[in-house]
Amino acid sequence: MALKSIVAQKILDEVIRYAKKEGEWRVLVLDRLSTRMISACCKMHEIMSEGITIVEDISKLREPLTTLEAVYLIAPTAESVRILMEDFISSHPPYKCAHVFFTEACPEDRFNELCKSRAARKIKTLKEINVAFLPYENQAFSLDGPEAFQVLFSPNPKVDHITYMERMAEQVVTLCVTLGEYPTIRYRSEHQRNEDFAQLITQKLVQYKADDPSMGEGPEKSKSQLLILDRGFDPVSPLLHECTFQAMAYDLLDIKNDVYTYESKQGGEGTQVKDSILDENDDTWRDLRHHHIAVVSKQVSDKLKNFSQEKQLGGDKATLKDLSTMLKKMPQYQKELNRYAMLLNLAEDCMGRFQSGVDKLCKAEQDLAMGFDGQGEKIKDHMKNIVPILLDEAVATVDKLRIILLYIIQRNGISEDNLNKLIQHGNIPMEDKDIIMNLQYLGVNVTSDGTRQRKLQYLPGNRREREEQRYQVSRWTPFIKDLMEDAIEDRLDPKQYVFFGGRAPSLGGNVASSARYGNWHRDQKTPQTKKTGPRLIVFILGGVTYSEMRCAYEVTAANKKWEVIVGADHILTPRTFLGDLRMKLPEEPVPPEIPQE
């Protein structure tokens, strides 16, 4: 089963349907993470058909519904638990009683505080469901922590990154529990945070395994791995203009919370502004999102033409104009035709941006990333190619920054004098110099004194050769694809990608129950969802890009026995990556409230 389907089934079975009586209506109360979880994997009609009459936000004022029972699906943070207790502190609570489901392990002191509160008398159910991550796609997940980069890579000694990583480790472990995996853990050795994180995850996995000795059992499950990386393993991929449909759309267009806003032509009646969600429920989007933009428009048109012929709608050209005519003739197919119209608009928007100057940027970026041009000739002087771009006033500052950063990476550091010249050529505001200098906290040499530097694994000269790229503007392959393939083939360098504590320890024999987790939160009747073959789970501290998410699907398709799942604390676009790099060092990032042990 796909990740989103597994999580959806778990939420429906262990939360929505739990202790439900026939014909009973209830209220569903959610926090930020659980709201996004349910939005990602469940449809509202599925929730409503299970007796949920209204979905509420725990942080907002809510209308009292005193005759109804409430289902709380929340993270066990101090804030959420406080609001839960306050809901039932008065003699006239907003709900008849509460069924409380925590997304992850509740800290013991907070659990005890809740048990001693007046709310305890009204709590009929108290469980941990161990789903504290966002199933963003069928093979991609996020911890929904956009502030993580600032916490993990800040050189400010006052930032408590260990406490922050404690919560992240708990979230990643709930992913393993949900998938029924007890993986071997490996980490990139060049960054200390990776080893710290590996240790935290190992400790928590052992505790969960003590509760459920069957975790990780099954054919070939001993091969399953969790590979921990930091964003410094490949700083190139987040900077490039990608030309595959999904990555390009999220880079060039203003898509927020996966919502694409566009103007739909209404025949001779002008235009109408529409919003459309880009998600895997749309089969056509799911099929085309990883395809190159050069072929997407034709593929959408072909699919629309096949649909119109199948439904006998007429229209041979399958254009946006034809769509408007079809909609008037056959309004019963409005939903399907609107989706095709949205995808055609999306492809046209992407191509419009690409042909308005992005194509030239793509060529320069690919030359910098690869070190040679489209004909395979090594480029001796990159400066000759990038200075005209930096001097061009029509090029946005954000794109000039991407070019400068790629040049610095390609050169493995440049002199302070050359850096200042590039900033001057590009007319880069001085406050944006922080973005460039902060790349050093990912392990990149920003400035260099000319001494010999270490090899950069992610640059093409140090990697396997690939023949599959057909487009000159898409010659770069994210380094994560090499690592995924090498991990599956057991070819990763054990010195650079270390097994934590050797290989995964065996917990055979009689295993004592975990004192930390106990068994009060578990439903022993709930079966684990297991996949027969091994899984490779890749987690990146500092964010994952859409192009890296694509690689998980490509490697899975090429290795039928393995399933690759990739995730991170948050999902990156080039703009958010530059925003992450804009850390103000004197200031201390304020992470969200973290449950204490």
C-alpha positions as CSV (number, residue, x, y, z in Angstrom):
1,M,0.0,0.0,0.0
2,A,1.1,3.6,-0.7
3,L,2.1,5.7,2.2
4,K,-0.9,8.0,2.0
5,S,-3.3,5.0,1.8
6,I,-1.7,3.4,4.9
7,V,-2.0,6.7,6.9
8,A,-5.6,7.3,5.7
9,Q,-6.6,3.7,6.7
10,K,-4.9,4.1,10.1
11,I,-6.6,7.4,10.9
12,L,-10.0,6.0,9.8
13,D,-9.7,2.7,11.7
14,E,-7.8,3.9,14.9
15,V,-9.3,7.4,15.3
16,I,-12.5,8.1,13.4
17,R,-14.2,4.7,13.7
18,Y,-12.8,4.0,17.2
19,A,-15.6,3.4,19.8
20,K,-18.1,4.8,17.4
21,K,-21.8,3.9,17.9
22,E,-24.2,3.4,15.1
23,G,-26.0,6.6,14.1
24,E,-23.9,8.7,16.4
25,W,-22.5,12.1,15.3
26,R,-19.3,13.5,16.7
27,V,-17.0,16.5,16.4
28,L,-13.4,16.2,15.1
29,V,-10.9,18.6,16.8
30,L,-7.5,19.0,15.1
31,D,-4.2,20.9,15.4
32,R,-2.0,22.2,12.6
33,L,-0.1,18.9,11.9
34,S,-3.2,16.7,12.1
35,T,-5.2,19.1,9.9
36,R,-2.5,18.8,7.2
37,M,-2.2,15.0,7.7
38,I,-6.0,14.5,7.2
39,S,-6.1,17.0,4.3
40,A,-3.2,15.1,2.6
41,C,-4.7,11.6,2.8
42,C,-8.4,11.7,3.6
43,K,-11.4,13.1,1.7
44,M,-13.9,15.1,3.6
45,H,-16.8,12.9,2.4
46,E,-15.0,9.9,3.9
47,I,-14.8,11.7,7.3
48,M,-18.4,12.9,7.2
49,S,-19.7,9.4,6.2
50,E,-18.1,8.1,9.5
51,G,-20.3,10.3,11.7
52,I,-18.2,13.4,11.9
53,T,-20.5,16.4,11.7
54,I,-17.9,19.2,11.9
55,V,-14.1,19.6,11.9
56,E,-12.7,22.2,14.3
57,D,-9.3,23.9,14.8
58,I,-8.2,23.4,18.5
59,S,-6.5,26.8,18.5
60,K,-9.6,28.8,17.5
61,L,-12.8,29.7,19.3
62,R,-15.4,26.9,18.8
63,E,-19.1,26.8,19.1
64,P,-20.2,24.6,22.1
65,L,-22.0,21.4,21.0
66,T,-22.8,20.0,24.4
67,T,-24.8,17.0,23.2
68,L,-22.0,15.7,21.0
69,E,-18.8,13.7,21.8
70,A,-15.6,15.1,20.5
71,V,-12.7,13.3,18.9
72,Y,-9.3,15.1,19.5
73,L,-6.5,14.2,17.1
74,I,-3.6,16.4,18.3
75,A,0.2,16.4,19.0
76,P,1.0,16.1,22.8
77,T,2.5,19.6,23.0
78,A,2.0,21.8,26.0
79,E,-0.2,24.1,24.1
80,S,-2.6,21.5,22.7
81,V,-2.8,19.6,26.0
82,R,-3.4,22.9,27.9
83,I,-6.3,23.8,25.5
84,L,-7.7,20.3,25.9
85,M,-7.7,20.6,29.7
86,E,-9.3,24.1,29.5
87,D,-12.1,22.8,27.3
88,F,-13.3,20.7,30.3
89,I,-12.3,22.8,33.2
90,S,-15.8,24.5,33.6
91,S,-19.0,22.9,34.7
92,H,-20.4,23.5,31.2
93,P,-17.8,22.0,28.8
94,P,-18.3,22.4,25.0
95,Y,-18.7,18.7,24.4
96,K,-20.3,15.8,26.1
97,C,-17.0,14.0,26.5
98,A,-13.6,13.5,24.7
99,H,-11.9,10.7,22.8
100,V,-8.2,11.9,22.7
101,F,-5.7,10.5,20.2
102,F,-2.1,11.8,20.3
103,T,-0.1,11.7,17.1
104,E,3.0,10.5,19.0
105,A,4.3,9.4,22.5
106,C,3.0,11.8,25.2
107,P,5.7,12.9,27.7
108,E,5.2,11.3,31.0
109,D,4.9,14.5,33.0
110,R,2.3,15.9,30.6
111,F,0.4,12.6,30.7
112,N,0.3,12.7,34.5
113,E,-0.8,16.3,34.4
114,L,-3.7,15.5,32.1
115,C,-4.7,12.5,34.3
116,K,-4.9,14.7,37.4
117,S,-6.9,17.5,35.7
118,R,-10.7,17.9,35.7
119,A,-10.7,16.9,32.0
120,A,-9.7,13.3,33.0
121,R,-13.3,12.7,34.1
122,K,-14.6,13.5,30.6
123,I,-11.9,11.6,28.6
124,K,-13.3,8.3,27.5
125,T,-10.4,7.3,25.3
126,L,-6.7,8.2,25.5
127,K,-4.4,6.7,22.8
128,E,-1.3,7.3,20.8
129,I,-1.6,6.4,17.2
130,N,2.0,7.0,16.2
131,V,1.5,9.1,13.1
132,A,3.3,12.4,13.6
133,F,4.4,13.1,10.0
134,L,2.7,14.5,6.9
135,P,2.3,11.9,4.2
136,Y,2.8,14.4,1.4
137,E,2.8,11.9,-1.4
138,N,2.7,8.1,-1.8
139,Q,6.5,8.0,-1.5
140,A,7.3,11.3,0.2
141,F,6.8,12.7,3.6
142,S,7.4,15.9,5.6
143,L,7.6,16.7,9.3
144,D,6.0,20.1,8.5
145,G,8.8,22.0,10.2
146,P,9.8,25.0,8.0
147,E,11.9,26.5,10.8
148,A,14.1,23.4,11.1
149,F,16.8,24.6,8.8
150,Q,17.4,27.7,11.0
151,V,17.6,25.6,14.1
152,L,19.7,22.8,12.7
153,F,22.3,24.8,10.9
154,S,22.5,28.0,12.9
155,P,26.0,28.5,14.5
156,N,24.4,30.3,17.4
157,P,25.5,28.3,20.5
158,K,22.3,29.3,22.3
159,V,20.1,27.3,19.9
160,D,19.1,24.0,21.5
161,H,19.2,21.8,18.4
162,I,19.2,18.5,20.4
163,T,15.8,19.3,22.0
164,Y,14.5,20.1,18.6
165,M,15.8,16.9,17.1
166,E,14.2,14.9,19.9
167,R,10.8,15.8,18.5
168,M,11.9,15.2,14.9
169,A,13.3,11.8,15.8
170,E,10.0,10.9,17.4
171,Q,8.2,11.9,14.2
172,V,10.5,9.8,12.0
173,V,10.1,6.8,14.3
174,T,6.3,7.0,14.0
175,L,6.8,6.7,10.2
176,C,8.8,3.5,10.8
177,V,6.1,2.2,13.1
178,T,3.4,3.1,10.6
179,L,5.2,1.1,7.9
180,G,6.1,-1.7,10.3
181,E,9.8,-1.2,9.7
182,Y,12.8,-1.6,12.0
183,P,15.5,-0.4,9.7
184,T,19.3,-0.4,9.8
185,I,20.4,3.2,10.3
186,R,23.1,4.9,8.3
187,Y,24.2,8.5,8.3
188,R,26.5,10.8,6.4
189,S,29.6,11.2,8.5
190,E,30.6,14.7,7.4
191,H,28.1,16.5,9.6
192,Q,27.8,15.9,13.4
193,R,24.0,16.6,13.4
194,N,23.5,13.4,11.4
195,E,25.1,11.2,14.1
196,D,23.2,12.9,16.9
197,F,20.0,12.3,15.0
198,A,20.8,8.7,14.2
199,Q,21.4,8.1,18.0
200,L,18.1,9.7,18.9
201,I,16.2,7.6,16.4
202,T,18.0,4.4,17.4
203,Q,17.0,5.0,21.1
204,K,13.4,5.5,20.2
205,L,13.2,2.6,17.8
206,V,14.6,0.2,20.4
207,Q,11.8,1.4,22.8
208,Y,9.1,0.9,20.2
209,K,10.5,-2.5,19.4
210,A,10.3,-3.5,23.0
211,D,6.6,-2.8,22.9
212,D,6.1,-4.7,19.6
213,P,8.8,-7.4,19.0
214,S,7.1,-8.2,15.6
215,M,8.1,-4.7,14.3
216,G,10.4,-5.1,11.3
217,E,9.7,-8.8,10.8
218,G,8.9,-10.2,7.3
219,P,10.6,-11.5,4.1
220,E,13.7,-9.5,3.4
221,K,12.8,-6.9,6.0
222,S,16.3,-7.2,7.5
223,K,17.6,-5.3,4.4
224,S,15.4,-2.2,5.1
225,Q,17.5,0.9,5.7
226,L,17.0,4.5,7.0
227,L,19.7,6.8,5.5
228,I,20.1,10.1,7.3
229,L,21.6,13.0,5.3
230,D,22.0,16.7,5.9
231,R,21.3,19.4,3.2
232,G,25.0,19.8,2.7
233,F,25.2,16.4,0.9
234,D,24.0,18.2,-2.3
235,P,23.6,22.0,-2.2
236,V,23.3,22.1,-6.0
237,S,19.8,20.5,-6.6
238,P,17.9,23.2,-4.5
239,L,19.4,26.0,-6.6
240,L,18.7,24.7,-10.2
241,H,15.8,25.7,-12.4
242,E,14.2,22.2,-12.9
243,C,12.3,21.5,-16.1
244,T,10.1,18.5,-15.0
245,F,6.5,19.6,-14.6
246,Q,6.0,19.5,-10.8
247,A,9.4,20.9,-9.8
248,M,9.1,23.6,-12.4
249,A,5.6,24.7,-11.4
250,Y,6.5,25.0,-7.7
251,D,9.6,27.0,-8.7
252,L,8.3,29.4,-11.2
253,L,4.6,29.9,-10.2
254,D,3.1,31.2,-6.9
255,I,1.7,27.9,-5.7
256,K,0.9,28.0,-1.9
257,N,-0.2,25.0,0.1
258,D,-0.4,23.0,-3.2
259,V,-3.1,25.4,-4.6
260,Y,-2.6,26.7,-8.1
261,T,-4.6,29.9,-9.0
262,Y,-5.2,30.6,-12.6
263,E,-7.5,32.5,-15.0
264,S,-9.9,30.2,-16.9
265,K,-11.2,31.5,-20.2
266,Q,-15.0,31.2,-20.4
267,G,-15.5,31.3,-24.2
268,G,-16.8,34.8,-25.1
269,E,-17.7,35.5,-21.5
270,G,-14.3,36.7,-20.3
271,T,-12.2,35.0,-17.7
272,Q,-12.8,33.5,-14.2
273,V,-10.2,33.1,-11.4
274,K,-10.0,29.5,-10.2
275,D,-8.1,27.6,-7.5
276,S,-7.1,24.0,-8.0
277,I,-5.3,21.6,-5.7
278,L,-2.3,19.7,-7.1
279,D,-2.5,16.3,-5.5
280,E,-2.3,12.6,-6.3
281,N,-6.1,12.2,-6.4
282,D,-5.8,13.6,-10.0
283,D,-4.6,10.6,-12.0
284,T,-3.4,12.8,-14.9
285,W,-1.3,15.1,-12.7
286,R,0.1,12.0,-10.9
287,D,1.1,10.5,-14.3
288,L,2.6,13.7,-15.8
289,R,4.2,15.5,-12.8
290,H,7.7,14.0,-13.3
291,H,7.7,14.4,-17.1
292,H,9.8,17.1,-18.9
293,I,7.9,20.3,-19.6
294,A,8.8,19.9,-23.3
295,V,6.4,17.0,-23.7
296,V,3.7,17.8,-21.0
297,S,1.4,20.0,-23.1
298,K,1.2,17.5,-25.9
299,Q,0.6,14.7,-23.4
300,V,-2.3,16.6,-21.7
301,S,-3.8,17.3,-25.1
302,D,-3.5,13.7,-26.1
303,K,-5.2,12.5,-22.9
304,L,-8.0,15.1,-23.4
305,K,-8.4,14.0,-27.0
306,N,-8.7,10.3,-25.9
307,F,-11.3,11.3,-23.2
308,S,-13.4,13.4,-25.6
309,Q,-13.4,10.6,-28.2
310,E,-14.3,8.0,-25.5
311,K,-17.2,10.2,-24.3
312,Q,-18.0,11.3,-27.9
313,L,-17.6,15.0,-27.1
314,G,-16.1,16.0,-30.4
315,G,-13.2,18.4,-30.7
316,D,-10.1,17.1,-32.6
317,K,-7.5,19.6,-31.4
318,A,-8.2,19.4,-27.7
319,T,-7.3,23.0,-26.9
320,L,-8.5,25.3,-24.2
321,K,-11.0,26.8,-26.7
322,D,-12.3,23.3,-27.5
323,L,-12.7,22.6,-23.7
324,S,-15.0,25.6,-23.3
325,T,-17.2,24.3,-26.1
326,M,-17.2,20.8,-24.6
327,L,-18.2,22.1,-21.2
328,K,-21.3,23.8,-22.7
329,K,-22.3,20.7,-24.6
330,M,-21.7,18.1,-21.9
331,P,-21.9,19.7,-18.4
332,Q,-22.0,16.3,-16.8
333,Y,-18.3,15.9,-17.5
334,Q,-17.5,19.3,-15.9
335,K,-15.2,17.9,-13.2
336,E,-13.0,15.9,-15.7
337,L,-12.8,18.7,-18.2
338,N,-12.0,21.3,-15.6
339,R,-9.0,19.2,-14.5
340,Y,-7.7,19.0,-18.1
341,A,-8.2,22.8,-18.4
342,M,-6.2,23.3,-15.2
343,L,-3.3,21.1,-16.4
344,L,-3.2,22.8,-19.8
345,N,-3.2,26.2,-18.1
346,L,-0.4,25.0,-15.7
347,A,1.7,23.7,-18.6
348,E,1.2,26.9,-20.6
349,D,2.1,29.1,-17.5
350,C,5.3,27.1,-17.0
351,M,6.3,27.3,-20.7
352,G,5.5,31.0,-20.8
353,R,7.9,31.6,-17.9
354,F,10.5,29.3,-19.4
355,Q,10.5,31.1,-22.7
356,S,10.7,34.5,-21.0
357,G,14.3,34.1,-20.0
358,V,14.4,31.1,-17.7
359,D,15.7,29.0,-20.7
360,K,18.9,31.0,-20.7
361,L,19.3,30.7,-17.0
362,C,18.8,26.9,-17.2
363,K,21.7,26.6,-19.7
364,A,24.1,28.6,-17.6
365,E,23.1,26.7,-14.4
366,Q,23.5,23.3,-16.1
367,D,26.9,24.3,-17.3
368,L,27.9,25.4,-13.8
369,A,26.5,22.2,-12.2
370,M,28.0,19.8,-14.7
371,G,31.3,21.6,-15.4
372,F,30.9,21.1,-19.1
373,D,28.6,22.3,-21.9
374,G,25.9,20.5,-23.8
375,Q,28.4,19.1,-26.3
376,G,30.4,17.6,-23.5
377,E,33.3,20.1,-23.7
378,K,34.8,21.1,-20.4
379,I,34.2,24.8,-19.6
380,K,37.5,26.5,-18.7
381,D,36.1,30.0,-17.8
382,H,32.6,30.0,-16.3
383,M,32.9,33.7,-15.6
384,K,32.5,34.5,-19.3
385,N,29.1,32.9,-19.2
386,I,27.7,34.2,-15.9
387,V,28.9,37.9,-15.9
388,P,26.4,38.8,-18.7
389,I,23.6,37.3,-16.6
390,L,24.7,39.2,-13.5
391,L,24.8,42.5,-15.5
392,D,21.4,42.0,-17.0
393,E,18.9,44.2,-15.2
394,A,16.0,42.0,-16.4
395,V,17.2,39.1,-14.4
396,A,15.7,39.0,-10.8
397,T,18.1,39.2,-7.8
398,V,16.9,35.8,-6.6
399,D,18.1,34.2,-9.9
400,K,21.4,36.1,-9.8
401,L,22.0,34.7,-6.3
402,R,21.4,31.2,-7.6
403,I,24.0,31.7,-10.3
404,I,26.5,33.1,-7.8
405,L,26.0,30.2,-5.4
406,L,26.4,27.6,-8.1
407,Y,29.6,29.3,-9.3
408,I,31.0,29.2,-5.8
409,I,30.1,25.5,-5.4
410,Q,31.6,24.7,-8.8
411,R,34.9,26.5,-7.9
412,N,34.9,24.9,-4.4
413,G,35.3,28.5,-3.0
414,I,36.4,31.8,-4.4
415,S,38.5,34.7,-3.2
416,E,36.9,37.4,-1.1
417,D,37.8,39.9,-3.9
418,N,36.1,37.8,-6.6
419,L,33.0,37.4,-4.4
420,N,32.7,41.1,-4.0
421,K,33.1,41.6,-7.7
422,L,30.2,39.1,-8.4
423,I,28.0,40.9,-5.8
424,Q,28.8,44.2,-7.5
425,H,28.2,42.9,-11.0
426,G,24.8,41.5,-9.9
427,N,23.9,44.7,-8.0
428,I,23.1,42.3,-5.0
429,P,21.9,44.2,-1.9
430,M,24.4,43.9,0.9
431,E,21.8,42.4,3.2
432,D,21.6,39.5,0.7
433,K,25.3,38.7,1.2
434,D,24.3,36.7,4.2
435,I,22.5,34.2,1.9
436,I,25.9,33.6,0.2
437,M,28.0,33.5,3.3
438,N,25.7,31.2,5.2
439,L,26.2,28.5,2.6
440,Q,29.4,27.7,4.6
441,Y,27.2,26.2,7.4
442,L,26.3,23.4,5.0
443,G,30.0,22.5,4.6
444,V,30.5,24.5,1.4
445,N,33.7,26.5,0.9
446,V,32.4,30.0,0.2
447,T,35.8,31.7,0.3
448,S,39.1,30.0,-0.5
449,D,42.7,31.0,-0.1
450,G,43.7,28.8,-3.1
451,T,44.9,25.8,-1.0
452,R,43.9,22.3,-2.1
453,Q,40.3,21.5,-1.2
454,R,38.5,18.2,-0.6
455,K,36.7,16.5,-3.5
456,L,33.0,17.3,-3.7
457,Q,31.2,14.0,-4.1
458,Y,28.1,15.5,-5.6
459,L,29.8,17.1,-8.6
460,P,29.6,15.0,-11.9
461,G,33.4,14.3,-12.1
462,N,33.1,12.2,-9.0
463,R,29.9,10.4,-9.8
464,R,28.5,7.6,-12.0
465,E,27.8,8.5,-15.6
466,R,24.3,8.6,-16.9
467,E,23.0,8.5,-20.4
468,E,19.2,9.0,-19.9
469,Q,19.1,12.8,-20.1
470,R,17.8,14.0,-23.5
471,Y,17.5,17.7,-22.9
472,Q,20.5,20.1,-22.6
473,V,18.6,22.2,-20.0
474,S,18.2,19.0,-17.8
475,R,21.6,17.3,-17.7
476,W,21.9,17.4,-13.9
477,T,20.7,14.4,-11.9
478,P,20.2,15.0,-8.2
479,F,22.9,13.3,-6.1
480,I,20.3,11.6,-4.0
481,K,19.6,9.2,-6.9
482,D,23.2,7.9,-6.8
483,L,22.9,7.4,-3.1
484,M,19.5,5.6,-3.3
485,E,20.9,3.2,-6.0
486,D,24.2,2.6,-4.1
487,A,22.3,2.0,-0.8
488,I,20.1,-0.6,-2.5
489,E,23.1,-2.2,-4.2
490,D,25.1,-2.1,-1.0
491,R,27.8,0.1,-2.6
492,L,27.7,3.1,-0.3
493,D,31.2,3.9,1.2
494,P,30.8,2.7,4.9
495,K,33.3,5.4,6.0
496,Q,31.2,8.2,4.5
497,Y,27.8,6.6,5.2
498,V,28.3,5.0,8.6
499,F,26.2,2.2,10.1
500,F,25.1,3.5,13.4
501,G,26.3,1.1,16.1
502,G,27.3,-1.4,13.4
503,R,24.4,-3.1,11.7
504,A,20.9,-3.1,13.1
505,P,21.0,-4.9,16.5
506,S,18.8,-8.0,16.9
507,L,16.3,-8.0,19.7
508,G,15.7,-11.7,19.8
509,G,14.4,-13.7,22.8
510,N,12.2,-12.3,25.5
511,V,12.1,-8.5,25.3
512,A,11.0,-6.5,28.3
513,S,8.2,-4.0,27.9
514,S,9.4,-0.4,27.6
515,A,9.2,1.6,30.8
516,R,9.2,4.8,28.8
517,Y,6.3,3.8,26.5
518,G,4.5,1.1,28.4
519,N,1.4,-0.3,26.8
520,W,-1.3,2.0,27.9
521,H,-1.3,3.8,24.5
522,R,-1.4,0.7,22.2
523,D,-4.4,-1.1,20.7
524,Q,-3.1,-4.7,20.5
525,K,-5.9,-5.6,18.1
526,T,-4.7,-3.2,15.4
527,P,-2.7,-5.1,12.7
528,Q,0.5,-3.5,11.4
529,T,0.6,-2.6,7.7
530,K,3.6,-4.4,6.2
531,K,5.1,-4.5,2.8
532,T,6.7,-7.8,1.7
533,G,9.9,-6.4,0.4
534,P,12.6,-4.1,1.9
535,R,12.3,-0.3,2.0
536,L,14.9,2.4,1.8
537,I,13.8,5.5,3.8
538,V,15.9,8.6,3.1
539,F,15.6,11.5,5.5
540,I,17.3,14.9,4.9
541,L,17.9,17.3,7.7
542,G,17.4,20.7,6.1
543,G,14.7,20.0,3.4
544,V,14.0,17.9,0.4
545,T,13.4,19.2,-3.2
546,Y,10.7,18.1,-5.7
547,S,13.4,16.8,-8.0
548,E,14.7,14.6,-5.1
549,M,11.2,13.3,-4.5
550,R,11.0,12.4,-8.1
551,C,14.1,10.2,-7.7
552,A,12.4,8.0,-5.1
553,Y,9.8,7.0,-7.8
554,E,12.4,6.5,-10.5
555,V,14.6,4.3,-8.3
556,T,11.6,2.3,-7.1
557,A,10.4,1.7,-10.7
558,A,13.9,0.5,-11.6
559,N,14.2,-1.8,-8.6
560,K,10.9,-3.7,-8.3
561,K,11.8,-5.5,-5.0
562,W,12.5,-2.2,-3.2
563,E,10.3,0.7,-2.3
564,V,12.1,4.1,-1.7
565,I,10.5,6.7,0.5
566,V,12.1,10.1,0.9
567,G,11.3,12.8,3.4
568,A,12.6,15.8,5.4
569,D,11.7,18.3,8.0
570,H,10.2,20.4,5.2
571,I,9.8,20.6,1.4
572,L,12.1,23.0,-0.5
573,T,11.7,25.2,-3.5
574,P,14.7,27.3,-4.6
575,R,13.1,30.4,-3.1
576,T,12.5,28.7,0.3
577,F,16.0,27.4,0.2
578,L,17.4,30.9,-0.2
579,G,15.0,32.1,2.5
580,D,16.4,29.4,4.8
581,L,20.0,30.6,4.1
582,R,19.0,34.1,5.1
583,M,19.7,33.3,8.8
584,K,20.4,36.3,11.0
585,L,23.2,34.9,13.2
586,P,22.7,37.3,16.3
587,E,19.1,36.3,16.5
588,E,18.0,33.0,18.0
589,P,15.4,31.0,16.0
590,V,12.4,30.2,18.1
591,P,11.3,26.6,17.3
592,P,7.8,25.4,18.1
593,E,7.1,24.0,21.6
594,I,8.8,20.7,22.0
595,P,7.5,17.9,24.2
596,Q,10.0,17.1,26.9
597,E,11.0,13.6,27.9
